Amino acid sequence: MKIMTKDPNVIRRTGIETLAKGLGPVGMAYFLRQYDPGEGDYTKERKELLNGITIEDIKRELSE
């Protein structure tokens, strides 16, 4: 099935219908659960965690 629209509502509805048809309702639910957006701000946390760490620090850690 090819969709010729960029309307996100049509794409979402068609995707859900296709998943339900191909996987069944339980399989569809399991599939959708894999894409939970999570919580928090990964980019901010990563910057805080890696603040001040250089490539040389990483190389040194790997060689130990």
Predicted model as a PDB file, atoms N, CA, C, CB and O in Angstrom, pLDDT in the B-factor column:
MODEL        1                                                                  
ATOM      1  N   MET A   1       0.855  -1.181   0.000  1.00 63.00           N  
ATOM      2  CA  MET A   1       0.000   0.000   0.000  1.00 63.00           C  
ATOM      3  C   MET A   1       0.892   1.231   0.000  1.00 63.00           C  
ATOM      4  CB  MET A   1      -0.968   0.005   1.227  1.00 63.00           C  
ATOM      5  O   MET A   1       1.738   1.382   0.881  1.00 63.00           O  
ATOM      6  N   LYS A   2       0.718   2.089  -0.951  1.00 72.00           N  
ATOM      7  CA  LYS A   2       1.500   3.316  -1.045  1.00 72.00           C  
ATOM      8  C   LYS A   2       0.608   4.505  -0.739  1.00 72.00           C  
ATOM      9  CB  LYS A   2       2.143   3.462  -2.444  1.00 72.00           C  
ATOM     10  O   LYS A   2      -0.473   4.636  -1.313  1.00 72.00           O  
ATOM     11  N   ILE A   3       1.048   5.368   0.157  1.00 70.00           N  
ATOM     12  CA  ILE A   3       0.269   6.538   0.549  1.00 70.00           C  
ATOM     13  C   ILE A   3       0.837   7.755  -0.152  1.00 70.00           C  
ATOM     14  CB  ILE A   3       0.276   6.733   2.091  1.00 70.00           C  
ATOM     15  O   ILE A   3       2.045   7.989  -0.119  1.00 70.00           O  
ATOM     16  N   MET A   4      -0.013   8.517  -0.775  1.00 76.00           N  
ATOM     17  CA  MET A   4       0.426   9.681  -1.535  1.00 76.00           C  
ATOM     18  C   MET A   4       0.053  10.972  -0.812  1.00 76.00           C  
ATOM     19  CB  MET A   4      -0.185   9.665  -2.942  1.00 76.00           C  
ATOM     20  O   MET A   4      -0.499  11.889  -1.420  1.00 76.00           O  
ATOM     21  N   THR A   5       0.352  11.046   0.480  1.00 80.00           N  
ATOM     22  CA  THR A   5       0.037  12.241   1.247  1.00 80.00           C  
ATOM     23  C   THR A   5       1.109  12.469   2.297  1.00 80.00           C  
ATOM     24  CB  THR A   5      -1.351  12.126   1.904  1.00 80.00           C  
ATOM     25  O   THR A   5       1.805  11.536   2.698  1.00 80.00           O  
ATOM     26  N   LYS A   6       1.237  13.686   2.731  1.00 84.00           N  
ATOM     27  CA  LYS A   6       2.144  14.004   3.835  1.00 84.00           C  
ATOM     28  C   LYS A   6       1.365  14.326   5.104  1.00 84.00           C  
ATOM     29  CB  LYS A   6       3.051  15.182   3.462  1.00 84.00           C  
ATOM     30  O   LYS A   6       1.947  14.733   6.109  1.00 84.00           O  
ATOM     31  N   ASP A   7       0.062  14.145   5.056  1.00 89.00           N  
ATOM     32  CA  ASP A   7      -0.790  14.418   6.212  1.00 89.00           C  
ATOM     33  C   ASP A   7      -0.432  13.432   7.326  1.00 89.00           C  
ATOM     34  CB  ASP A   7      -2.308  14.311   5.834  1.00 89.00           C  
ATOM     35  O   ASP A   7      -0.656  12.232   7.163  1.00 89.00           O  
ATOM     36  N   PRO A   8       0.118  13.898   8.453  1.00 90.00           N  
ATOM     37  CA  PRO A   8       0.538  12.994   9.515  1.00 90.00           C  
ATOM     38  C   PRO A   8      -0.600  12.148  10.091  1.00 90.00           C  
ATOM     39  CB  PRO A   8       1.172  13.782  10.614  1.00 90.00           C  
ATOM     40  O   PRO A   8      -0.374  11.022  10.536  1.00 90.00           O  
ATOM     41  N   ASN A   9      -1.812  12.683  10.084  1.00 91.00           N  
ATOM     42  CA  ASN A   9      -2.940  11.902  10.607  1.00 91.00           C  
ATOM     43  C   ASN A   9      -3.248  10.710   9.717  1.00 91.00           C  
ATOM     44  CB  ASN A   9      -4.184  12.782  10.742  1.00 91.00           C  
ATOM     45  O   ASN A   9      -3.531   9.619  10.211  1.00 91.00           O  
ATOM     46  N   VAL A  10      -3.193  10.912   8.415  1.00 90.00           N  
ATOM     47  CA  VAL A  10      -3.447   9.816   7.471  1.00 90.00           C  
ATOM     48  C   VAL A  10      -2.332   8.782   7.565  1.00 90.00           C  
ATOM     49  CB  VAL A  10      -3.564  10.352   6.019  1.00 90.00           C  
ATOM     50  O   VAL A  10      -2.593   7.579   7.577  1.00 90.00           O  
ATOM     51  N   ILE A  11      -1.097   9.249   7.632  1.00 90.00           N  
ATOM     52  CA  ILE A  11       0.040   8.330   7.728  1.00 90.00           C  
ATOM     53  C   ILE A  11      -0.039   7.525   9.020  1.00 90.00           C  
ATOM     54  CB  ILE A  11       1.376   9.104   7.661  1.00 90.00           C  
ATOM     55  O   ILE A  11       0.159   6.310   9.001  1.00 90.00           O  
ATOM     56  N   ARG A  12      -0.325   8.183  10.141  1.00 89.00           N  
ATOM     57  CA  ARG A  12      -0.431   7.496  11.435  1.00 89.00           C  
ATOM     58  C   ARG A  12      -1.550   6.460  11.414  1.00 89.00           C  
ATOM     59  CB  ARG A  12      -0.676   8.511  12.565  1.00 89.00           C  
ATOM     60  O   ARG A  12      -1.349   5.320  11.833  1.00 89.00           O  
ATOM     61  N   ARG A  13      -2.723   6.849  10.931  1.00 92.00           N  
ATOM     62  CA  ARG A  13      -3.866   5.932  10.888  1.00 92.00           C  
ATOM     63  C   ARG A  13      -3.561   4.728   9.991  1.00 92.00           C  
ATOM     64  CB  ARG A  13      -5.130   6.666  10.384  1.00 92.00           C  
ATOM     65  O   ARG A  13      -3.848   3.589  10.358  1.00 92.00           O  
ATOM     66  N   THR A  14      -2.983   4.982   8.826  1.00 91.00           N  
ATOM     67  CA  THR A  14      -2.654   3.896   7.909  1.00 91.00           C  
ATOM     68  C   THR A  14      -1.601   2.980   8.516  1.00 91.00           C  
ATOM     69  CB  THR A  14      -2.162   4.454   6.571  1.00 91.00           C  
ATOM     70  O   THR A  14      -1.674   1.760   8.366  1.00 91.00           O  
ATOM     71  N   GLY A  15      -0.629   3.561   9.195  1.00 90.00           N  
ATOM     72  CA  GLY A  15       0.401   2.757   9.850  1.00 90.00           C  
ATOM     73  C   GLY A  15      -0.177   1.849  10.929  1.00 90.00           C  
ATOM     74  O   GLY A  15       0.172   0.671  11.005  1.00 90.00           O  
ATOM     75  N   ILE A  16      -1.046   2.387  11.750  1.00 91.00           N  
ATOM     76  CA  ILE A  16      -1.687   1.589  12.811  1.00 91.00           C  
ATOM     77  C   ILE A  16      -2.525   0.472  12.197  1.00 91.00           C  
ATOM     78  CB  ILE A  16      -2.574   2.486  13.720  1.00 91.00           C  
ATOM     79  O   ILE A  16      -2.471  -0.670  12.655  1.00 91.00           O  
ATOM     80  N   GLU A  17      -3.294   0.794  11.170  1.00 92.00           N  
ATOM     81  CA  GLU A  17      -4.113  -0.220  10.500  1.00 92.00           C  
ATOM     82  C   GLU A  17      -3.235  -1.324   9.902  1.00 92.00           C  
ATOM     83  CB  GLU A  17      -4.973   0.430   9.396  1.00 92.00           C  
ATOM     84  O   GLU A  17      -3.569  -2.506   9.990  1.00 92.00           O  
ATOM     85  N   THR A  18      -2.127  -0.936   9.302  1.00 93.00           N  
ATOM     86  CA  THR A  18      -1.226  -1.913   8.693  1.00 93.00           C  
ATOM     87  C   THR A  18      -0.574  -2.792   9.749  1.00 93.00           C  
ATOM     88  CB  THR A  18      -0.154  -1.206   7.868  1.00 93.00           C  
ATOM     89  O   THR A  18      -0.471  -4.006   9.574  1.00 93.00           O  
ATOM     90  N   LEU A  19      -0.133  -2.181  10.846  1.00 93.00           N  
ATOM     91  CA  LEU A  19       0.437  -2.968  11.939  1.00 93.00           C  
ATOM     92  C   LEU A  19      -0.584  -3.952  12.511  1.00 93.00           C  
ATOM     93  CB  LEU A  19       0.948  -2.042  13.046  1.00 93.00           C  
ATOM     94  O   LEU A  19      -0.273  -5.122  12.734  1.00 93.00           O  
ATOM     95  N   ALA A  20      -1.787  -3.475  12.742  1.00 93.00           N  
ATOM     96  CA  ALA A  20      -2.828  -4.340  13.306  1.00 93.00           C  
ATOM     97  C   ALA A  20      -3.134  -5.504  12.363  1.00 93.00           C  
ATOM     98  CB  ALA A  20      -4.112  -3.528  13.585  1.00 93.00           C  
ATOM     99  O   ALA A  20      -3.317  -6.639  12.804  1.00 93.00           O  
ATOM    100  N   LYS A  21      -3.188  -5.216  11.081  1.00 95.00           N  
ATOM    101  CA  LYS A  21      -3.486  -6.268  10.096  1.00 95.00           C  
ATOM    102  C   LYS A  21      -2.337  -7.272  10.022  1.00 95.00           C  
ATOM    103  CB  LYS A  21      -3.744  -5.649   8.698  1.00 95.00           C  
ATOM    104  O   LYS A  21      -2.573  -8.479   9.966  1.00 95.00           O  
ATOM    105  N   GLY A  22      -1.101  -6.786  10.021  1.00 96.00           N  
ATOM    106  CA  GLY A  22       0.055  -7.665   9.872  1.00 96.00           C  
ATOM    107  C   GLY A  22       0.449  -8.397  11.135  1.00 96.00           C  
ATOM    108  O   GLY A  22       0.888  -9.545  11.070  1.00 96.00           O  
ATOM    109  N   LEU A  23       0.303  -7.758  12.287  1.00 95.00           N  
ATOM    110  CA  LEU A  23       0.774  -8.339  13.545  1.00 95.00           C  
ATOM    111  C   LEU A  23      -0.347  -8.783  14.470  1.00 95.00           C  
ATOM    112  CB  LEU A  23       1.637  -7.353  14.261  1.00 95.00           C  
ATOM    113  O   LEU A  23      -0.104  -9.519  15.427  1.00 95.00           O  
ATOM    114  N   GLY A  24      -1.557  -8.351  14.201  1.00 94.00           N  
ATOM    115  CA  GLY A  24      -2.654  -8.577  15.132  1.00 94.00           C  
ATOM    116  C   GLY A  24      -2.586  -7.523  16.222  1.00 94.00           C  
ATOM    117  O   GLY A  24      -1.561  -6.859  16.377  1.00 94.00           O  
ATOM    118  N   PRO A  25      -3.660  -7.360  16.976  1.00 89.00           N  
ATOM    119  CA  PRO A  25      -3.690  -6.283  17.971  1.00 89.00           C  
ATOM    120  C   PRO A  25      -2.642  -6.429  19.076  1.00 89.00           C  
ATOM    121  CB  PRO A  25      -5.051  -6.218  18.593  1.00 89.00           C  
ATOM    122  O   PRO A  25      -2.071  -5.431  19.516  1.00 89.00           O  
ATOM    123  N   VAL A  26      -2.385  -7.653  19.529  1.00 92.00           N  
ATOM    124  CA  VAL A  26      -1.399  -7.844  20.600  1.00 92.00           C  
ATOM    125  C   VAL A  26       0.008  -7.593  20.069  1.00 92.00           C  
ATOM    126  CB  VAL A  26      -1.502  -9.270  21.196  1.00 92.00           C  
ATOM    127  O   VAL A  26       0.804  -6.922  20.725  1.00 92.00           O  
ATOM    128  N   GLY A  27       0.322  -8.120  18.895  1.00 94.00           N  
ATOM    129  CA  GLY A  27       1.629  -7.887  18.286  1.00 94.00           C  
ATOM    130  C   GLY A  27       1.857  -6.413  18.017  1.00 94.00           C  
ATOM    131  O   GLY A  27       2.961  -5.902  18.205  1.00 94.00           O  
ATOM    132  N   MET A  28       0.803  -5.726  17.572  1.00 91.00           N  
ATOM    133  CA  MET A  28       0.904  -4.297  17.323  1.00 91.00           C  
ATOM    134  C   MET A  28       1.241  -3.561  18.617  1.00 91.00           C  
ATOM    135  CB  MET A  28      -0.406  -3.759  16.720  1.00 91.00           C  
ATOM    136  O   MET A  28       2.094  -2.672  18.622  1.00 91.00           O  
ATOM    137  N   ALA A  29       0.582  -3.923  19.705  1.00 89.00           N  
ATOM    138  CA  ALA A  29       0.835  -3.272  20.996  1.00 89.00           C  
ATOM    139  C   ALA A  29       2.284  -3.498  21.444  1.00 89.00           C  
ATOM    140  CB  ALA A  29      -0.144  -3.804  22.069  1.00 89.00           C  
ATOM    141  O   ALA A  29       2.938  -2.570  21.921  1.00 89.00           O  
ATOM    142  N   TYR A  30       2.783  -4.729  21.293  1.00 91.00           N  
ATOM    143  CA  TYR A  30       4.172  -5.016  21.656  1.00 91.00           C  
ATOM    144  C   TYR A  30       5.132  -4.192  20.803  1.00 91.00           C  
ATOM    145  CB  TYR A  30       4.474  -6.519  21.497  1.00 91.00           C  
ATOM    146  O   TYR A  30       6.108  -3.644  21.315  1.00 91.00           O  
ATOM    147  N   PHE A  31       4.859  -4.105  19.513  1.00 91.00           N  
ATOM    148  CA  PHE A  31       5.710  -3.333  18.612  1.00 91.00           C  
ATOM    149  C   PHE A  31       5.728  -1.864  19.014  1.00 91.00           C  
ATOM    150  CB  PHE A  31       5.232  -3.478  17.162  1.00 91.00           C  
ATOM    151  O   PHE A  31       6.801  -1.268  19.112  1.00 91.00           O  
ATOM    152  N   LEU A  32       4.571  -1.277  19.248  1.00 88.00           N  
ATOM    153  CA  LEU A  32       4.500   0.143  19.583  1.00 88.00           C  
ATOM    154  C   LEU A  32       5.175   0.451  20.916  1.00 88.00           C  
ATOM    155  CB  LEU A  32       3.052   0.595  19.623  1.00 88.00           C  
ATOM    156  O   LEU A  32       5.734   1.534  21.089  1.00 88.00           O  
ATOM    157  N   ARG A  33       5.129  -0.477  21.845  1.00 88.00           N  
ATOM    158  CA  ARG A  33       5.770  -0.254  23.142  1.00 88.00           C  
ATOM    159  C   ARG A  33       7.286  -0.140  23.027  1.00 88.00           C  
ATOM    160  CB  ARG A  33       5.416  -1.377  24.094  1.00 88.00           C  
ATOM    161  O   ARG A  33       7.928   0.451  23.896  1.00 88.00           O  
ATOM    162  N   GLN A  34       7.865  -0.700  21.963  1.00 88.00           N  
ATOM    163  CA  GLN A  34       9.306  -0.618  21.774  1.00 88.00           C  
ATOM    164  C   GLN A  34       9.755   0.810  21.491  1.00 88.00           C  
ATOM    165  CB  GLN A  34       9.738  -1.531  20.643  1.00 88.00           C  
ATOM    166  O   GLN A  34      10.932   1.133  21.652  1.00 88.00           O  
ATOM    167  N   TYR A  35       8.840   1.652  21.077  1.00 82.00           N  
ATOM    168  CA  TYR A  35       9.185   3.013  20.675  1.00 82.00           C  
ATOM    169  C   TYR A  35       8.712   4.059  21.670  1.00 82.00           C  
ATOM    170  CB  TYR A  35       8.604   3.309  19.323  1.00 82.00           C  
ATOM    171  O   TYR A  35       8.315   5.160  21.287  1.00 82.00           O  
ATOM    172  N   ASP A  36       8.757   3.709  22.941  1.00 75.00           N  
ATOM    173  CA  ASP A  36       8.419   4.646  24.008  1.00 75.00           C  
ATOM    174  C   ASP A  36       9.451   5.774  24.000  1.00 75.00           C  
ATOM    175  CB  ASP A  36       8.375   3.929  25.404  1.00 75.00           C  
ATOM    176  O   ASP A  36      10.652   5.504  24.019  1.00 75.00           O  
ATOM    177  N   PRO A  37       9.012   7.013  23.972  1.00 76.00           N  
ATOM    178  CA  PRO A  37       9.974   8.117  23.892  1.00 76.00           C  
ATOM    179  C   PRO A  37      10.820   8.298  25.152  1.00 76.00           C  
ATOM    180  CB  PRO A  37       9.243   9.393  23.608  1.00 76.00           C  
ATOM    181  O   PRO A  37      11.808   9.033  25.123  1.00 76.00           O  
ATOM    182  N   GLY A  38      10.460   7.657  26.236  1.00 77.00           N  
ATOM    183  CA  GLY A  38      11.230   7.801  27.466  1.00 77.00           C  
ATOM    184  C   GLY A  38      11.003   9.157  28.106  1.00 77.00           C  
ATOM    185  O   GLY A  38      10.035   9.853  27.802  1.00 77.00           O  
ATOM    186  N   GLU A  39      11.911   9.516  28.996  1.00 84.00           N  
ATOM    187  CA  GLU A  39      11.765  10.808  29.662  1.00 84.00           C  
ATOM    188  C   GLU A  39      13.138  11.392  29.930  1.00 84.00           C  
ATOM    189  CB  GLU A  39      10.965  10.670  30.978  1.00 84.00           C  
ATOM    190  O   GLU A  39      14.144  10.688  29.843  1.00 84.00           O  
ATOM    191  N   GLY A  40      13.184  12.642  30.248  1.00 86.00           N  
ATOM    192  CA  GLY A  40      14.444  13.320  30.505  1.00 86.00           C  
ATOM    193  C   GLY A  40      14.992  13.967  29.253  1.00 86.00           C  
ATOM    194  O   GLY A  40      14.376  13.921  28.188  1.00 86.00           O  
ATOM    195  N   ASP A  41      16.154  14.566  29.396  1.00 89.00           N  
ATOM    196  CA  ASP A  41      16.818  15.261  28.294  1.00 89.00           C  
ATOM    197  C   ASP A  41      18.194  14.630  28.113  1.00 89.00           C  
ATOM    198  CB  ASP A  41      16.930  16.811  28.567  1.00 89.00           C  
ATOM    199  O   ASP A  41      19.163  15.023  28.763  1.00 89.00           O  
ATOM    200  N   TYR A  42      18.260  13.652  27.225  1.00 87.00           N  
ATOM    201  CA  TYR A  42      19.502  12.903  27.019  1.00 87.00           C  
ATOM    202  C   TYR A  42      20.652  13.820  26.626  1.00 87.00           C  
ATOM    203  CB  TYR A  42      19.304  11.835  25.948  1.00 87.00           C  
ATOM    204  O   TYR A  42      21.765  13.665  27.127  1.00 87.00           O  
ATOM    205  N   THR A  43      20.396  14.771  25.736  1.00 90.00           N  
ATOM    206  CA  THR A  43      21.464  15.657  25.260  1.00 90.00           C  
ATOM    207  C   THR A  43      22.050  16.461  26.407  1.00 90.00           C  
ATOM    208  CB  THR A  43      20.939  16.601  24.173  1.00 90.00           C  
ATOM    209  O   THR A  43      23.270  16.568  26.524  1.00 90.00           O  
ATOM    210  N   LYS A  44      21.200  17.028  27.256  1.00 92.00           N  
ATOM    211  CA  LYS A  44      21.669  17.807  28.400  1.00 92.00           C  
ATOM    212  C   LYS A  44      22.445  16.922  29.380  1.00 92.00           C  
ATOM    213  CB  LYS A  44      20.480  18.478  29.114  1.00 92.00           C  
ATOM    214  O   LYS A  44      23.511  17.301  29.865  1.00 92.00           O  
ATOM    215  N   GLU A  45      21.890  15.732  29.662  1.00 91.00           N  
ATOM    216  CA  GLU A  45      22.555  14.830  30.601  1.00 91.00           C  
ATOM    217  C   GLU A  45      23.906  14.372  30.064  1.00 91.00           C  
ATOM    218  CB  GLU A  45      21.671  13.619  30.891  1.00 91.00           C  
ATOM    219  O   GLU A  45      24.870  14.269  30.822  1.00 91.00           O  
ATOM    220  N   ARG A  46      23.985  14.096  28.758  1.00 90.00           N  
ATOM    221  CA  ARG A  46      25.242  13.665  28.147  1.00 90.00           C  
ATOM    222  C   ARG A  46      26.291  14.772  28.246  1.00 90.00           C  
ATOM    223  CB  ARG A  46      25.019  13.268  26.673  1.00 90.00           C  
ATOM    224  O   ARG A  46      27.451  14.506  28.561  1.00 90.00           O  
ATOM    225  N   LYS A  47      25.881  16.015  27.976  1.00 91.00           N  
ATOM    226  CA  LYS A  47      26.827  17.134  28.063  1.00 91.00           C  
ATOM    227  C   LYS A  47      27.357  17.286  29.482  1.00 91.00           C  
ATOM    228  CB  LYS A  47      26.161  18.442  27.606  1.00 91.00           C  
ATOM    229  O   LYS A  47      28.543  17.554  29.675  1.00 91.00           O  
ATOM    230  N   GLU A  48      26.485  17.118  30.480  1.00 92.00           N  
ATOM    231  CA  GLU A  48      26.915  17.229  31.869  1.00 92.00           C  
ATOM    232  C   GLU A  48      27.843  16.078  32.242  1.00 92.00           C  
ATOM    233  CB  GLU A  48      25.700  17.256  32.806  1.00 92.00           C  
ATOM    234  O   GLU A  48      28.842  16.277  32.933  1.00 92.00           O  
ATOM    235  N   LEU A  49      27.515  14.890  31.788  1.00 91.00           N  
ATOM    236  CA  LEU A  49      28.302  13.705  32.115  1.00 91.00           C  
ATOM    237  C   LEU A  49      29.690  13.757  31.481  1.00 91.00           C  
ATOM    238  CB  LEU A  49      27.571  12.447  31.663  1.00 91.00           C  
ATOM    239  O   LEU A  49      30.674  13.356  32.102  1.00 91.00           O  
ATOM    240  N   LEU A  50      29.768  14.248  30.255  1.00 90.00           N  
ATOM    241  CA  LEU A  50      31.033  14.263  29.526  1.00 90.00           C  
ATOM    242  C   LEU A  50      31.780  15.592  29.628  1.00 90.00           C  
ATOM    243  CB  LEU A  50      30.782  13.946  28.085  1.00 90.00           C  
ATOM    244  O   LEU A  50      32.817  15.769  28.988  1.00 90.00           O  
ATOM    245  N   ASN A  51      31.268  16.514  30.417  1.00 93.00           N  
ATOM    246  CA  ASN A  51      31.894  17.828  30.548  1.00 93.00           C  
ATOM    247  C   ASN A  51      33.343  17.689  31.016  1.00 93.00           C  
ATOM    248  CB  ASN A  51      31.097  18.710  31.531  1.00 93.00           C  
ATOM    249  O   ASN A  51      33.611  17.101  32.064  1.00 93.00           O  
ATOM    250  N   GLY A  52      34.271  18.232  30.232  1.00 93.00           N  
ATOM    251  CA  GLY A  52      35.678  18.219  30.611  1.00 93.00           C  
ATOM    252  C   GLY A  52      36.432  16.980  30.181  1.00 93.00           C  
ATOM    253  O   GLY A  52      37.646  16.918  30.377  1.00 93.00           O  
ATOM    254  N   ILE A  53      35.772  15.992  29.605  1.00 93.00           N  
ATOM    255  CA  ILE A  53      36.455  14.778  29.158  1.00 93.00           C  
ATOM    256  C   ILE A  53      36.957  15.003  27.733  1.00 93.00           C  
ATOM    257  CB  ILE A  53      35.504  13.530  29.230  1.00 93.00           C  
ATOM    258  O   ILE A  53      36.213  15.452  26.861  1.00 93.00           O  
ATOM    259  N   THR A  54      38.218  14.688  27.516  1.00 92.00           N  
ATOM    260  CA  THR A  54      38.809  14.878  26.192  1.00 92.00           C  
ATOM    261  C   THR A  54      38.998  13.527  25.498  1.00 92.00           C  
ATOM    262  CB  THR A  54      40.161  15.623  26.301  1.00 92.00           C  
ATOM    263  O   THR A  54      38.855  12.468  26.109  1.00 92.00           O  
ATOM    264  N   ILE A  55      39.318  13.595  24.221  1.00 92.00           N  
ATOM    265  CA  ILE A  55      39.631  12.379  23.469  1.00 92.00           C  
ATOM    266  C   ILE A  55      40.836  11.677  24.094  1.00 92.00           C  
ATOM    267  CB  ILE A  55      39.908  12.711  21.978  1.00 92.00           C  
ATOM    268  O   ILE A  55      40.889  10.449  24.158  1.00 92.00           O  
ATOM    269  N   GLU A  56      41.781  12.457  24.543  1.00 93.00           N  
ATOM    270  CA  GLU A  56      42.967  11.878  25.186  1.00 93.00           C  
ATOM    271  C   GLU A  56      42.590  11.108  26.449  1.00 93.00           C  
ATOM    272  CB  GLU A  56      43.983  12.980  25.528  1.00 93.00           C  
ATOM    273  O   GLU A  56      43.150  10.046  26.723  1.00 93.00           O  
ATOM    274  N   ASP A  57      41.636  11.644  27.221  1.00 92.00           N  
ATOM    275  CA  ASP A  57      41.155  10.930  28.410  1.00 92.00           C  
ATOM    276  C   ASP A  57      40.553   9.584  28.017  1.00 92.00           C  
ATOM    277  CB  ASP A  57      40.110  11.779  29.172  1.00 92.00           C  
ATOM    278  O   ASP A  57      40.797   8.575  28.678  1.00 92.00           O  
ATOM    279  N   ILE A  58      39.787   9.569  26.967  1.00 91.00           N  
ATOM    280  CA  ILE A  58      39.133   8.345  26.505  1.00 91.00           C  
ATOM    281  C   ILE A  58      40.178   7.342  26.032  1.00 91.00           C  
ATOM    282  CB  ILE A  58      38.130   8.653  25.372  1.00 91.00           C  
ATOM    283  O   ILE A  58      40.106   6.160  26.371  1.00 91.00           O  
ATOM    284  N   LYS A  59      41.153   7.812  25.246  1.00 92.00           N  
ATOM    285  CA  LYS A  59      42.213   6.931  24.768  1.00 92.00           C  
ATOM    286  C   LYS A  59      42.983   6.315  25.950  1.00 92.00           C  
ATOM    287  CB  LYS A  59      43.177   7.708  23.843  1.00 92.00           C  
ATOM    288  O   LYS A  59      43.294   5.124  25.952  1.00 92.00           O  
ATOM    289  N   ARG A  60      43.276   7.140  26.934  1.00 92.00           N  
ATOM    290  CA  ARG A  60      44.017   6.672  28.117  1.00 92.00           C  
ATOM    291  C   ARG A  60      43.201   5.603  28.856  1.00 92.00           C  
ATOM    292  CB  ARG A  60      44.344   7.867  29.073  1.00 92.00           C  
ATOM    293  O   ARG A  60      43.748   4.580  29.269  1.00 92.00           O  
ATOM    294  N   GLU A  61      41.922   5.835  29.018  1.00 91.00           N  
ATOM    295  CA  GLU A  61      41.053   4.846  29.693  1.00 91.00           C  
ATOM    296  C   GLU A  61      41.012   3.529  28.927  1.00 91.00           C  
ATOM    297  CB  GLU A  61      39.623   5.400  29.847  1.00 91.00           C  
ATOM    298  O   GLU A  61      41.021   2.456  29.532  1.00 91.00           O  
ATOM    299  N   LEU A  62      40.966   3.607  27.602  1.00 92.00           N  
ATOM    300  CA  LEU A  62      40.891   2.395  26.785  1.00 92.00           C  
ATOM    301  C   LEU A  62      42.193   1.596  26.821  1.00 92.00           C  
ATOM    302  CB  LEU A  62      40.551   2.758  25.346  1.00 92.00           C  
ATOM    303  O   LEU A  62      42.174   0.369  26.714  1.00 92.00           O  
ATOM    304  N   SER A  63      43.298   2.276  26.969  1.00 91.00           N  
ATOM    305  CA  SER A  63      44.591   1.580  26.949  1.00 91.00           C  
ATOM    306  C   SER A  63      44.948   0.967  28.299  1.00 91.00           C  
ATOM    307  CB  SER A  63      45.688   2.538  26.524  1.00 91.00           C  
ATOM    308  O   SER A  63      45.877   0.163  28.378  1.00 91.00           O  
ATOM    309  N   GLU A  64      44.252   1.318  29.331  1.00 85.00           N  
ATOM    310  CA  GLU A  64      44.542   0.776  30.680  1.00 85.00           C  
ATOM    311  C   GLU A  64      43.976  -0.602  30.872  1.00 85.00           C  
ATOM    312  CB  GLU A  64      43.990   1.691  31.753  1.00 85.00           C  
ATOM    313  O   GLU A  64      44.132  -1.190  31.943  1.00 85.00           O  
TER     314      GLU A  64                                                      
ENDMDL                                                                          
END                                                                             
